């Protein structure tokens, strides 16, 4: 009887110690996740896009809408639009004509690039340089290493001749979905 009693007590103590160790491992994993998210913005999980990405997408949609309107416009519409515009516009003073000031900033070419899963920092910098996004890949690599940031895989929206900081912000932010990238490329 004593022999069985010692076995049962040992088994019970072993189960309790095992459960405590399992709970400690679970708590350790949760705290590791919290520490990993410590430097992140707590509201970043709620945002789908950064403000720069939203502005870039809106500008691209406006550009594509303007281009499609110009392409779809027929010469007959141009003829009917010009007299109406002439009637609406007031007559300009004839004394001193004002020089035309360009109000629109030059449109930069926007590109969607895909950074493959498993791409390292130098291959990403080479891709950005070949695409005309950045001018100096070594400066990009050095700045990424200095900031201790990692490149994310996925589709990203860029414009030509970006600054290194802008490119880093985009490459380390949340990528576009495949559907969003396809929609932008088709427009």
Secondary structure, 3 states (H helix, E strand, C coil): CHHHHHHHHHHHHHHHHHHHHHHHHHHHHHHHHHHHCCCCCCCCCCCCCCHHHHHHHHHHHHHHHHHHHHHHCCHHHHHHHHHHHHHHCCCCCCCCCCCCCCCCCCCCCEEEEEECCCCCHHHHHHHHHHCCCCCCHHHHHHHHHHHCCCCCCEEEEEECCCCHHHHHHHHCCCCECHHHHHHHHHC
